[in-house]
Amino acid sequence: MQEGSAQLPAKTPKRSARRTVVWACVGIAFLAGAGWAYRWRARTTYVTDRLEIAHHALHHGNAADAEAPLKEALAANPRSFPAHQMLASMYESMDEQDKAHAQLRAAVKVLPRNAEAHYALATFCIADKRYPEAIAEFKGVLSLDPRNRMARHLLARCHMWDGQPEKAVQVFKDILADDPRDQAAESGLATAKAKLGAAKFRAGAPASR
């Protein structure tokens, strides 16, 4: 017993030191977490402020004054979809379509899993008659949100506008398989079939002289 008792004091300092190290690590982790939370809140507040300033400028028709705060918001948070979207809208209002297109593509690049970003780029491409790109982006939307009704309808329409009525027919049939009462899909299917029939007729008709 005396030998065992004599060994205890030698172990106690080691245990105390180990406990001190553990608690120091816990304290450091806590402070690091608190610091990260503070920085996150500060960044979120800053981005929100920049967006509000830009929105105010756009609302009053001062598109050029919105560019700087929107770029500042994106510098703080490159994944802010509202900032990308507002900047693209600003470029559109200034008739700078290439810049608007590039901004929406940048949004998709940093937010590949964001269906809203794909949808925004797709609808822009429709207005700009970039139908192949719009088709690709609507497919991106549907890969993330398979039941997005508007994306399905616009995908079918893009196929028609891009001269692919047979693909439009299939998309409309798929929509009607899920919802036989979708009147817009019925109308679209009839239009797509008519275009497909006309295309086949032209392909089989003798060349005009």
Summary of the structure (lengths in Angstrom):
residues: 209
radius of gyration: 29.6
end to end distance: 118.3
largest distance: 119.6
contacts: 586
relative contact order: 0.05
helix: 84%
strand: 0%
